Amino acid sequence: MAQQEVVIIGGGISGLSMAFYCSQAGMKTTLIEKESVVGGSFASSQYASNSDKFWFEMGAHTCYSSYQNLLGIVESCGIADTIIPREKVPFTLLKDGKVQSIMSGMNLFELLLSVPNIFFLKKDNQTVRSYYSKIVGEKNYRNTVSHFFNAVPSQATDDFPADMMFKSRPKRKDVLKNYTFKGGLQSVARTIAARKEIKVITGSPARTISNNGGKYVVTTVDGKEYAADALVMALPSAPASTLLQGVNPGLAAQMAKLRYADVESVGVVVRKNNISLKPVAAIISPNDTFFSMVSRDTVPDEHFRGFAFHFKPGLDDNAKFRRITDILGINLSKIEHTVTKKNVVPSLRLGHKEWAASTDQLLGSVRNLYMTGNYFGGMAIEDCVSRSREEFERMKAVR
């Protein structure tokens, strides 16, 4: 049985950032990730054809100058010089079968009448629908704006808490306002995972958690055991609930209360000369089979273009590819590479802050058990990293 100080279950940006903080403090850290590669929503898809290499994102797509905790990790890992800007290509709307500007879907008169409300309306205890429909107008919200909000977590967001959808954060003036990395977001994940203090176990999910002699013991599906004084859960709420049954049924029940949505994504790579669609950052198509199509056009490549379609659940593969080829205006034979990915995102509702506070209260009564993820302070990358930092500080205080 391998003895470690900290075991982290989940190798997305939440688990990786927690592993970084632990390793920086000199703790021996084991990170267990069910997939073959770490990263989660940071797991950029890689493609190579002869000597031509290409990457594109299948989960998260953009970082911002307000992501100060993430930037701190990037700088500590010595990869700040790999930050690159994103090209200014438009976010667009598919309307009447044509790719158009966002404003083409807006009634300007209704917008002008409604937008002054932004100066006195408060987001507290408001849903996304109740708040933003008053800012842009009911019809504008229903016909256009709501679909752009839905595209962010790839699910209906009408009932999300308005103050958790978008957050205002202090920005660093010495960093690009929005950016990515030369090797895609996964280059950050790979750099963290390569730290010598972190032992990474991939391709073997955690099966059970138990207590043995005051230590947490995680058993993976291949029968291996990893023991540690401290355990960090950094995975979606449903599997977290299942694993916690063996050590804390109360927390397991608490996690089971949280709603979530499965996001089914299909990514395709096309030779640049085989497609006539003008460069776009994304396409939103109201009431379509997909929430959004996000492109790699923000980082132009000499040979390829990449597109990630985030579909609504329940569609078969044939229907997905029919829609992809229709939107891109190409034959199926022109798609050079495909990849599929499933991500899990929380479905937030009013009262979520109270749920998070109750969860923290339960955690506070359990020795050496910590939780991080995109369902505490919010779903943005920085929310995940900030939660990991908070949990690390709590861990450090009781060592």
C-alpha positions in Angstrom: 0.0 0.0 0.0 1.5 3.3 -1.1 1.7 5.8 1.8 1.1 9.5 0.8 0.2 12.6 2.7 -2.6 13.7 0.4 -4.7 11.8 -2.1 -6.8 13.8 -4.6 -9.6 12.2 -6.6 -10.2 14.0 -9.8 -7.7 15.5 -12.3 -9.5 18.4 -13.7 -8.4 22.0 -13.1 -9.9 21.8 -9.5 -7.9 18.7 -8.6 -4.8 19.9 -10.4 -4.8 23.3 -8.7 -5.2 21.6 -5.3 -2.3 19.3 -6.2 -0.2 22.3 -7.1 -0.8 24.0 -3.8 -0.1 20.8 -1.9 3.1 20.1 -3.8 4.3 23.7 -3.4 4.0 23.2 0.4 6.1 20.1 0.2 3.3 17.6 0.7 3.5 14.2 -1.0 0.5 14.2 -3.3 -1.2 11.5 -5.3 -3.7 12.5 -7.9 -6.1 9.9 -9.3 -7.8 10.6 -12.6 -10.2 8.2 -14.3 -9.4 9.3 -17.9 -6.1 8.5 -19.6 -5.0 12.1 -19.5 -5.4 14.8 -16.9 -7.1 18.1 -17.5 -10.9 17.6 -17.5 -12.3 20.7 -19.2 -8.6 21.6 -19.8 -7.9 18.5 -21.9 -7.3 20.1 -25.3 -7.7 17.7 -28.2 -4.5 17.0 -30.1 -4.2 16.2 -33.8 -1.2 15.5 -36.0 -1.0 15.0 -39.7 2.5 14.3 -41.0 4.5 17.1 -39.4 1.5 19.4 -38.9 0.3 19.5 -35.3 -2.9 21.1 -34.2 -4.9 21.4 -30.9 -8.4 22.7 -30.1 -10.5 23.0 -27.0 -13.3 20.7 -26.1 -14.3 22.1 -22.7 -13.1 25.5 -21.4 -12.0 27.9 -24.1 -10.7 31.2 -22.7 -8.8 32.6 -19.8 -9.0 36.2 -18.5 -6.8 38.7 -16.8 -9.1 38.5 -13.8 -8.1 34.8 -13.2 -5.5 35.9 -10.7 -5.1 32.6 -8.8 -4.7 30.7 -12.1 -2.1 33.2 -13.2 -0.3 32.7 -9.9 0.0 29.0 -10.7 1.1 29.7 -14.3 3.8 32.0 -13.1 5.0 29.7 -10.4 5.2 26.9 -13.0 7.3 29.1 -15.2 5.0 29.0 -18.2 3.8 32.6 -18.3 5.8 33.1 -21.5 3.5 30.6 -23.3 0.4 32.9 -22.9 -0.8 34.0 -26.3 -3.6 36.4 -27.4 -6.8 35.4 -29.0 -7.8 36.9 -32.3 -10.7 39.2 -32.4 -13.2 37.2 -34.4 -17.0 37.6 -33.7 -19.4 35.7 -31.6 -22.3 35.1 -34.0 -25.9 34.1 -34.3 -27.4 31.6 -36.7 -30.6 33.2 -37.9 -32.8 32.1 -40.8 -30.0 29.7 -41.9 -27.4 32.5 -42.1 -24.5 33.4 -39.7 -25.2 36.9 -38.6 -24.1 39.4 -35.9 -25.6 39.2 -32.3 -27.3 42.5 -32.8 -29.3 41.1 -35.7 -31.3 39.2 -33.2 -32.0 42.2 -30.9 -34.9 44.6 -31.0 -33.0 47.9 -30.4 -36.1 49.9 -29.3 -36.8 47.3 -26.5 -33.1 47.2 -25.6 -32.9 51.0 -25.2 -36.0 51.1 -23.1 -34.7 48.3 -20.8 -31.0 48.8 -20.4 -31.2 51.7 -17.9 -32.5 49.1 -15.4 -28.9 47.9 -15.0 -28.1 50.9 -12.8 -30.5 50.1 -10.1 -31.5 46.4 -10.3 -29.8 44.0 -7.9 -28.8 40.4 -8.8 -29.4 39.2 -5.2 -32.1 36.5 -5.1 -32.8 36.9 -8.8 -32.6 34.2 -11.5 -30.9 34.8 -14.7 -34.2 35.1 -16.4 -35.8 37.5 -13.9 -32.8 39.8 -13.9 -31.5 39.9 -17.4 -35.0 40.0 -19.1 -35.4 43.4 -17.3 -32.0 44.5 -18.6 -32.4 43.7 -22.3 -36.1 43.3 -22.6 -38.3 40.2 -22.4 -38.4 39.5 -26.1 -34.7 40.1 -26.6 -33.9 37.8 -23.7 -36.2 35.1 -24.9 -35.2 35.2 -28.6 -31.5 35.9 -28.3 -29.7 36.6 -25.0 -30.9 33.5 -23.2 -29.4 31.3 -25.8 -26.0 32.9 -25.3 -26.3 32.4 -21.6 -27.2 28.7 -22.2 -24.1 28.3 -24.3 -21.8 29.0 -21.4 -22.6 25.8 -19.3 -24.3 24.0 -22.2 -27.7 23.8 -20.5 -30.8 26.0 -19.9 -29.8 28.8 -17.5 -33.1 30.6 -16.9 -33.2 29.4 -13.3 -29.5 29.9 -12.5 -28.8 32.5 -9.7 -28.0 35.7 -11.6 -25.1 36.6 -9.3 -23.4 33.3 -10.0 -23.6 33.5 -13.8 -21.0 36.2 -14.4 -18.8 37.7 -11.8 -16.9 41.0 -11.6 -13.3 40.3 -10.5 -10.2 42.5 -10.1 -8.1 42.4 -13.3 -4.4 42.3 -13.7 -3.3 45.2 -16.0 0.0 43.5 -16.9 -1.8 40.5 -18.5 -3.8 40.2 -21.7 -7.5 40.7 -21.1 -8.3 37.3 -22.6 -5.8 34.7 -23.7 -4.9 31.0 -24.1 -1.6 29.1 -24.2 0.7 28.0 -27.1 -0.2 24.4 -26.5 -3.8 25.0 -25.5 -5.2 24.9 -22.0 -4.0 21.3 -21.5 -0.4 22.6 -21.5 -1.2 24.1 -18.0 -2.6 20.7 -16.9 0.5 18.8 -18.1 2.9 21.3 -16.5 1.2 20.9 -13.1 1.0 17.1 -13.4 4.7 17.0 -14.2 5.8 18.4 -10.9 8.0 15.9 -9.1 6.1 16.1 -5.9 2.9 14.9 -7.6 2.3 11.3 -8.4 -0.4 11.0 -11.1 -2.5 7.9 -11.6 -4.5 7.9 -14.8 -6.9 5.5 -16.5 -8.1 3.8 -13.3 -11.1 5.4 -11.5 -11.5 5.4 -7.7 -13.9 2.6 -6.7 -14.2 2.9 -2.9 -13.0 5.0 0.0 -12.5 3.6 3.5 -10.8 4.5 6.8 -8.0 2.4 8.1 -6.0 3.4 11.2 -6.8 7.0 10.9 -6.0 7.2 7.2 -8.2 7.4 4.2 -7.7 4.5 1.8 -8.7 4.9 -1.9 -9.0 1.7 -3.9 -9.1 2.0 -7.6 -10.8 -0.3 -10.1 -7.6 -2.1 -10.8 -7.3 -3.1 -7.1 -4.5 -0.7 -6.1 -4.8 1.2 -2.8 -3.6 4.7 -1.9 -3.6 5.8 1.7 -3.1 9.3 3.0 -3.8 11.5 6.1 -5.9 13.9 4.0 -8.4 13.2 1.2 -9.5 15.7 -1.4 -12.6 15.1 -3.5 -12.3 17.0 -6.8 -14.9 15.3 -9.0 -18.6 15.9 -10.0 -21.2 15.7 -7.4 -22.8 12.3 -8.4 -19.6 10.2 -8.3 -18.5 12.1 -5.2 -21.8 11.2 -3.5 -21.3 7.5 -4.4 -17.7 7.4 -3.1 -18.5 9.2 0.1 -21.1 6.6 1.2 -18.4 4.5 2.7 -16.9 7.2 4.9 -19.6 9.9 5.5 -23.2 9.2 4.5 -24.2 12.7 5.6 -21.9 14.4 3.1 -22.9 11.8 0.5 -26.6 12.7 0.9 -25.7 16.4 0.7 -23.8 15.9 -2.6 -26.8 13.9 -4.0 -29.0 17.0 -3.7 -27.0 18.9 -6.3 -28.4 18.9 -9.8 -26.1 18.5 -12.8 -26.1 18.2 -16.6 -24.1 16.0 -19.0 -22.5 17.9 -21.9 -22.0 15.9 -25.1 -19.4 17.5 -27.3 -18.1 16.6 -30.7 -15.0 18.2 -32.1 -13.9 18.2 -35.8 -10.8 19.2 -37.7 -11.1 20.4 -41.3 -8.4 21.5 -43.7 -8.5 25.3 -44.1 -8.9 25.2 -47.8 -11.9 22.9 -47.6 -14.2 25.3 -45.7 -15.6 28.6 -46.7 -17.2 29.6 -43.4 -15.7 33.0 -42.3 -13.7 32.9 -39.1 -15.9 33.1 -36.0 -15.3 32.7 -32.2 -18.6 30.8 -31.8 -22.0 30.3 -33.4 -25.1 30.3 -31.3 -28.2 28.8 -32.9 -31.5 29.4 -30.9 -33.7 26.4 -30.4 -31.3 24.1 -32.3 -29.9 20.7 -31.5 -26.7 22.2 -30.1 -26.0 24.9 -27.5 -23.0 26.3 -29.3 -20.2 25.7 -31.8 -16.9 27.1 -30.5 -14.1 27.4 -33.0 -10.3 27.5 -32.8 -10.4 30.5 -35.2 -9.3 32.7 -32.2 -5.9 31.1 -32.6 -5.4 30.9 -36.4 -3.5 27.9 -37.9 -1.8 27.7 -41.2 -3.4 24.3 -42.2 -6.4 23.5 -40.1 -9.6 24.8 -38.5 -11.2 23.2 -35.4 -14.7 23.3 -34.2 -16.3 22.0 -31.0 -20.1 21.4 -31.1 -21.7 21.2 -27.6 -24.9 19.3 -28.2 -28.1 18.9 -26.3 -28.6 15.4 -24.8 -30.4 12.6 -26.6 -29.1 13.0 -30.1 -27.6 10.1 -32.0 -24.2 10.3 -33.7 -25.7 10.4 -37.2 -27.9 13.4 -36.4 -25.0 15.2 -34.7 -22.8 14.8 -37.8 -25.6 15.8 -40.1 -25.9 19.0 -38.2 -22.2 19.6 -38.1 -21.7 19.2 -41.8 -24.8 21.4 -42.5 -23.5 24.2 -40.2 -20.0 24.1 -41.7 -21.2 23.7 -45.3 -19.0 20.7 -46.0 -19.3 17.0 -46.9 -18.6 14.4 -44.2 -15.5 13.3 -46.2 -13.9 16.7 -45.6 -13.7 16.1 -41.8 -10.2 15.0 -41.2 -10.4 14.2 -37.5 -13.1 13.8 -34.9 -13.2 13.5 -31.1 -16.0 13.1 -28.7 -16.0 14.2 -25.0 -18.5 14.2 -22.1 -18.2 16.8 -19.4 -20.4 17.2 -16.3 -21.5 20.7 -15.1 -23.6 21.6 -12.1 -27.1 23.0 -12.6 -27.2 25.9 -10.2 -30.5 27.2 -8.6 -31.5 29.9 -6.1 -30.4 28.7 -2.7 -27.1 27.3 -4.0 -25.1 29.5 -1.7 -27.0 28.1 1.3 -26.3 24.5 0.0 -22.6 25.4 -0.3 -22.5 26.8 3.2 -24.2 23.7 4.6 -21.7 21.6 2.8 -18.8 23.5 4.3 -20.3 23.2 7.7 -20.5 19.4 7.3 -16.9 19.3 6.0 -15.8 21.3 9.0 -16.8 18.5 11.3 -14.9 15.8 9.4 -11.2 15.2 10.0 -8.9 15.8 7.0 -11.6 15.7 4.3 -11.7 18.4 1.7 -13.8 19.2 -1.4 -13.2 21.3 -4.4 -14.9 21.7 -7.8 -17.0 23.9 -10.0 -20.1 23.7 -7.7 -19.0 25.9 -4.8 -18.3 29.6 -5.8 -19.2 29.2 -9.5 -18.4 27.3 -12.7 -15.6 29.6 -14.1 -12.0 28.4 -14.2 -11.0 30.9 -11.5 -13.9 29.8 -9.3 -12.5 26.3 -9.4 -8.9 27.4 -8.6 -10.1 29.8 -5.9 -12.0 27.0 -4.2 -8.9 24.8 -4.3 -6.8 27.5 -2.7 -9.4 28.0 0.1 -9.5 24.3 0.8 -5.7 24.2 0.8 -5.5 27.0 3.3 -8.0 25.1 5.5 -5.8 22.0 5.2 -2.7 23.9 6.1 -4.3 25.4 9.2 -5.0 22.0 10.7 -1.8 20.2 9.8 
